[in-house]
Amino acid sequence: MSVSANVSARIGRSSTFWVVAWVVLCGCGEADRTLSIATGGPAGLYYPFGGGMASVWSKQLTDVNVKAEVTGGSITNVTQVARMESDLGIAMADVTTDAFLGQGLFEQALPLRVLFTAYPNLVHILTLEDSGIAAVADLRGKRVALGAQGSGTAVAAANVLRGLGVELDDIAPRYLSFAATTAALKDGTVDAGFIVGGLGIAAVTELAVTRSLRLLNLRDDELQQLVDQFPAYSGYRIPAATYNGVVNDTTALGIWSAVVVHENMSTDLAYRLTCTVYQQRQSLLQISPVVQAMTLENIHRLPAVPLHPGTQLYLQDPARPCDAFNE
């Protein structure tokens, strides 16, 4: 069994549960189908974003009912989609690319396709103002929360550390969820932590209200080192005042997230799922402003992983009605 399968078995089966999104059914001739979308933990953005998409699809597509599934994160999600345990999954670009190519934690290439690119995640490297930690190099010898086991956050955290010369043996790693990471920072049981999510992610916002938060800023040379080693990454700016008490802009690493499906998903279904999300984009904007980045120009930000043929068909005429596939 591959590493990814082991991760899926350990996390995906033991910690997932189903959350039923809004269900709107009609008496259609075609049999109704129930789909699942693997998201992430409740304290991150994947879960509400995935739930929002599930609601939109269930309302707008008369033959489809979609459920949002809480999971351990990106590694679990791509593995479950590849094994057809989930119909769709949200995953970070680095994890999706590794899974498709069969590299990194994945011993075999997984049969994935990108349905569309969602939004950029930002790698928040958190500590408190009185920690004495001012740069990634200062994490040596410290207790560092790297994200939950099997999550994209844990992959990104390891890449950032190793990419900047800090080995995992140099720190005392802790594998914690977002909520557990912020609780540990409050309690002083970790010195720093990684949280990867959209701008204004709730876990970081809430921590900044109760503690003096410091976000570690990447120098230009550090950012270039990481982008050179990991082409799926890019630089992003966290504006001052995004989080309470953080008065300066922060240079951070950005990683796009994508909605992925199995390569065998029907062209008809993939077309209608993609079309519906983009035509109902305003509804998703109510969940988070990061959806502003979910544009047609950004629909494919993972060059190593092909778009599903259904999405390619949608792009030929985005103004066409979503039920026009068979016309």
C-alpha positions as CSV (number, residue, x, y, z in Angstrom):
1,M,0.0,0.0,0.0
2,S,1.3,3.5,-0.9
3,V,2.0,6.2,1.6
4,S,-1.0,8.1,0.3
5,A,-3.3,5.1,0.8
6,N,-2.0,4.6,4.3
7,V,-2.7,8.3,5.1
8,S,-6.2,8.0,3.6
9,A,-6.9,4.8,5.7
10,R,-5.6,6.4,8.9
11,I,-7.3,9.8,8.5
12,G,-10.0,9.6,5.9
13,R,-11.9,6.7,7.4
14,S,-11.4,7.4,11.1
15,S,-12.1,11.2,11.2
16,T,-14.6,11.9,8.4
17,F,-18.3,12.4,8.8
18,W,-21.0,13.5,6.4
19,V,-22.7,16.8,6.5
20,V,-25.8,17.0,4.3
21,A,-26.0,20.2,2.3
22,W,-29.3,21.8,1.1
23,V,-31.3,19.3,-0.9
24,V,-33.6,20.4,-3.6
25,L,-35.1,17.5,-5.7
26,C,-37.6,17.4,-8.4
27,G,-39.5,14.7,-10.2
28,C,-37.2,14.3,-13.1
29,G,-37.1,11.3,-15.4
30,E,-33.3,10.8,-14.8
31,A,-32.4,9.0,-11.6
32,D,-31.2,11.4,-8.8
33,R,-27.6,10.9,-7.9
34,T,-25.8,11.8,-4.6
35,L,-22.3,13.1,-4.8
36,S,-19.8,13.8,-2.1
37,I,-17.2,16.5,-1.9
38,A,-14.2,16.0,0.4
39,T,-13.3,19.3,2.0
40,G,-11.2,19.8,5.2
41,G,-11.6,20.7,8.9
42,P,-14.3,23.0,10.3
43,A,-11.8,25.7,11.3
44,G,-10.5,26.1,7.7
45,L,-12.1,27.5,4.6
46,Y,-12.4,24.3,2.6
47,Y,-15.3,23.1,4.7
48,P,-17.6,26.2,4.3
49,F,-16.5,26.7,0.7
50,G,-17.2,23.0,-0.1
51,G,-20.5,23.3,1.7
52,G,-21.4,26.4,-0.3
53,M,-20.7,24.6,-3.6
54,A,-22.7,21.6,-2.4
55,S,-25.7,23.9,-1.6
56,V,-25.5,25.6,-5.0
57,W,-25.2,22.3,-6.9
58,S,-28.1,20.7,-5.0
59,K,-30.3,23.7,-5.6
60,Q,-29.5,24.3,-9.3
61,L,-29.1,20.8,-10.7
62,T,-32.4,19.0,-10.5
63,D,-30.9,15.5,-10.6
64,V,-28.0,16.0,-8.2
65,N,-27.7,16.1,-4.4
66,V,-24.3,17.0,-3.0
67,K,-22.9,16.4,0.5
68,A,-19.9,18.1,2.0
69,E,-17.6,15.9,3.9
70,V,-15.2,16.9,6.7
71,T,-11.8,15.4,6.2
72,G,-8.1,15.7,7.2
73,G,-7.3,17.8,4.1
74,S,-5.7,17.7,0.7
75,I,-3.9,14.3,0.8
76,T,-6.9,12.6,2.1
77,N,-9.1,14.3,-0.5
78,V,-7.1,13.4,-3.6
79,T,-6.7,9.8,-2.4
80,Q,-10.4,9.4,-1.7
81,V,-11.3,10.9,-5.2
82,A,-8.8,8.6,-6.9
83,R,-10.3,5.6,-5.0
84,M,-13.8,6.8,-5.9
85,E,-14.6,7.1,-2.2
86,S,-15.5,10.8,-2.9
87,D,-16.7,12.3,-6.1
88,L,-15.0,15.6,-5.8
89,G,-12.3,17.0,-3.5
90,I,-10.6,20.3,-2.7
91,A,-6.8,20.2,-2.6
92,M,-3.8,22.4,-2.8
93,A,-1.9,22.7,-6.0
94,D,1.3,21.1,-4.7
95,V,-0.5,18.0,-3.3
96,T,-2.6,17.7,-6.5
97,T,0.4,18.0,-8.7
98,D,2.4,15.4,-6.7
99,A,-0.6,13.0,-6.7
100,F,-1.1,13.3,-10.5
101,L,2.6,12.8,-11.2
102,G,3.1,10.1,-8.6
103,Q,5.9,11.9,-6.7
104,G,6.5,13.1,-3.2
105,L,4.2,11.2,-0.8
106,F,2.5,9.4,-3.7
107,E,4.2,6.3,-4.9
108,Q,1.9,6.0,-7.9
109,A,0.2,8.5,-10.2
110,L,-3.4,9.0,-9.3
111,P,-6.2,9.3,-12.0
112,L,-7.2,12.9,-11.3
113,R,-8.4,15.8,-13.4
114,V,-8.9,19.5,-12.4
115,L,-12.5,20.6,-12.5
116,F,-11.5,24.2,-11.8
117,T,-9.1,26.2,-9.7
118,A,-10.7,27.7,-6.7
119,Y,-8.6,30.4,-4.9
120,P,-5.1,31.0,-3.6
121,N,-4.3,29.8,-0.1
122,L,-1.8,31.7,2.0
123,V,0.8,30.0,4.2
124,H,0.4,31.8,7.5
125,I,3.5,31.2,9.7
126,L,2.2,32.2,13.2
127,T,3.9,33.0,16.4
128,L,3.2,35.4,19.3
129,E,5.0,38.8,19.7
130,D,6.9,37.7,22.8
131,S,8.2,34.4,21.3
132,G,11.5,35.9,20.1
133,I,10.8,34.2,16.7
134,A,11.3,36.6,13.8
135,A,12.2,34.4,10.8
136,V,11.8,30.8,9.6
137,A,15.5,30.1,10.7
138,D,14.5,30.9,14.3
139,L,12.2,27.9,14.3
140,R,15.1,25.6,15.0
141,G,14.8,24.0,18.4
142,K,11.2,25.2,18.7
143,R,7.8,23.3,19.0
144,V,6.1,23.9,15.7
145,A,2.6,22.9,14.7
146,L,2.7,21.7,11.1
147,G,-1.0,21.1,10.5
148,A,-3.0,17.9,10.7
149,Q,-1.5,14.6,9.5
150,G,-2.5,14.1,5.9
151,S,-3.3,17.7,5.3
152,G,-2.0,20.0,2.6
153,T,-0.8,22.3,5.4
154,A,1.6,19.6,6.7
155,V,3.0,19.2,3.1
156,A,3.4,23.0,2.7
157,A,5.0,23.4,6.1
158,A,7.5,20.7,5.5
159,N,8.3,22.2,2.0
160,V,8.8,25.7,3.5
161,L,11.1,24.5,6.3
162,R,13.2,22.2,4.1
163,G,13.2,24.7,1.3
164,L,14.8,27.3,3.6
165,G,17.3,24.9,5.2
166,V,15.3,23.8,8.4
167,E,15.0,20.0,8.6
168,L,12.1,18.4,10.5
169,D,14.8,16.9,12.8
170,D,15.7,20.5,13.7
171,I,12.3,21.2,15.3
172,A,9.9,19.5,17.6
173,P,7.0,18.9,15.2
174,R,3.4,18.8,16.3
175,Y,0.7,17.6,13.9
176,L,-2.4,19.6,14.9
177,S,-5.6,20.9,13.3
178,F,-6.1,24.6,12.8
179,A,-8.2,24.8,16.0
180,A,-5.7,22.8,18.0
181,T,-2.8,24.9,16.6
182,T,-4.3,28.2,17.8
183,A,-5.3,26.7,21.1
184,A,-1.7,25.4,21.6
185,L,-0.3,28.9,20.8
186,K,-2.6,30.4,23.4
187,D,-1.6,27.8,26.0
188,G,2.1,28.1,25.2
189,T,2.4,24.4,24.3
190,V,3.8,25.3,20.9
191,D,6.0,28.2,19.9
192,A,4.8,28.6,16.3
193,G,2.5,27.0,13.8
194,F,1.5,26.8,10.2
195,I,-2.1,27.6,9.0
196,V,-2.8,27.5,5.3
197,G,-6.0,29.1,4.1
198,G,-7.6,32.0,2.4
199,L,-7.0,35.6,3.4
200,G,-8.8,36.3,6.7
201,I,-9.2,32.7,7.6
202,A,-11.2,32.3,10.8
203,A,-8.7,30.4,12.8
204,V,-6.1,33.2,12.5
205,T,-8.6,36.0,12.8
206,E,-9.8,34.6,16.1
207,L,-6.3,34.1,17.5
208,A,-5.4,37.7,16.7
209,V,-8.3,38.9,18.8
210,T,-7.1,37.3,22.0
211,R,-3.3,37.3,21.6
212,S,-0.6,39.6,20.1
213,L,-0.1,37.8,16.8
214,R,3.1,37.9,14.7
215,L,3.1,36.7,11.1
216,L,6.6,35.7,9.9
217,N,7.5,37.7,6.8
218,L,9.4,36.0,4.0
219,R,12.4,37.9,2.6
220,D,12.6,38.3,-1.2
221,D,15.5,35.8,-1.4
222,E,13.6,33.3,0.8
223,L,10.5,33.6,-1.4
224,Q,12.6,33.1,-4.6
225,Q,14.2,30.0,-3.1
226,L,10.8,28.5,-2.4
227,V,9.3,29.4,-5.8
228,D,12.4,28.0,-7.6
229,Q,12.1,24.7,-5.7
230,F,8.3,24.4,-5.8
231,P,6.8,25.9,-9.0
232,A,3.3,25.4,-7.7
233,Y,4.0,28.2,-5.2
234,S,4.1,32.0,-5.7
235,G,4.4,35.1,-3.6
236,Y,1.3,36.8,-2.0
237,R,0.9,39.8,0.2
238,I,-1.2,39.8,3.3
239,P,-2.2,43.4,3.7
240,A,-1.7,45.2,7.0
241,A,-4.8,45.1,9.3
242,T,-6.1,41.9,7.8
243,Y,-5.6,40.5,11.2
244,N,-6.0,42.5,14.5
245,G,-2.7,44.0,15.6
246,V,-0.7,43.2,12.5
247,V,0.2,46.7,11.3
248,N,2.6,45.8,8.4
249,D,2.1,44.0,5.2
250,T,3.4,40.4,5.3
251,T,5.1,38.7,2.4
252,A,3.8,35.1,2.4
253,L,3.7,32.0,0.2
254,G,0.6,31.5,-2.0
255,I,-0.7,28.1,-3.1
256,W,-3.7,27.7,-5.4
257,S,-6.4,25.3,-4.4
258,A,-8.3,23.2,-7.0
259,V,-11.5,21.1,-7.1
260,V,-10.4,17.7,-8.4
261,V,-12.4,14.8,-9.8
262,H,-11.6,11.3,-11.1
263,E,-10.6,11.2,-14.7
264,N,-13.6,8.9,-15.4
265,M,-16.3,11.4,-14.3
266,S,-18.7,11.8,-17.2
267,T,-18.2,14.9,-19.5
268,D,-21.9,15.8,-19.0
269,L,-21.6,15.9,-15.2
270,A,-18.3,17.7,-15.1
271,Y,-19.6,20.3,-17.6
272,R,-22.7,21.0,-15.5
273,L,-20.9,21.1,-12.2
274,T,-18.4,23.7,-13.6
275,C,-20.9,25.7,-15.4
276,T,-23.2,26.0,-12.4
277,V,-20.4,27.1,-10.0
278,Y,-19.3,29.9,-12.3
279,Q,-22.9,31.1,-13.1
280,Q,-23.6,31.1,-9.3
281,R,-20.3,32.6,-8.3
282,Q,-22.1,35.5,-6.5
283,S,-23.6,33.1,-4.1
284,L,-20.2,31.7,-3.2
285,L,-18.9,35.3,-2.6
286,Q,-21.1,35.4,0.4
287,I,-19.0,32.8,2.1
288,S,-15.6,34.4,1.6
289,P,-14.0,37.2,-0.4
290,V,-11.3,34.8,-1.6
291,V,-13.9,33.7,-4.2
292,Q,-13.1,36.9,-6.1
293,A,-10.1,35.0,-7.4
294,M,-12.3,32.3,-8.9
295,T,-12.5,33.7,-12.4
296,L,-12.4,32.2,-15.9
297,E,-8.9,33.6,-16.3
298,N,-7.8,31.6,-13.2
299,I,-9.7,28.4,-14.0
300,H,-6.6,26.5,-14.6
301,R,-3.6,27.4,-12.4
302,L,-2.1,23.8,-12.2
303,P,-0.4,23.4,-15.5
304,A,0.9,19.9,-14.7
305,V,-2.6,18.5,-14.2
306,P,-5.1,18.5,-17.1
307,L,-8.5,20.1,-17.0
308,H,-11.4,17.6,-17.2
309,P,-12.9,17.5,-20.7
310,G,-16.2,18.7,-19.3
311,T,-14.5,21.9,-18.1
312,Q,-12.8,22.3,-21.5
313,L,-16.2,22.0,-23.1
314,Y,-17.6,24.7,-20.8
315,L,-14.8,27.1,-21.7
316,Q,-15.7,26.9,-25.4
317,D,-18.9,28.8,-24.6
318,P,-19.2,30.0,-21.0
319,A,-22.4,31.9,-21.7
320,R,-24.3,28.8,-22.8
321,P,-27.0,27.6,-20.3
322,C,-25.8,24.8,-18.0
323,D,-28.5,22.4,-19.1
324,A,-27.5,22.9,-22.8
325,F,-24.9,20.1,-22.8
326,N,-27.1,17.7,-24.9
327,E,-28.5,20.4,-27.2
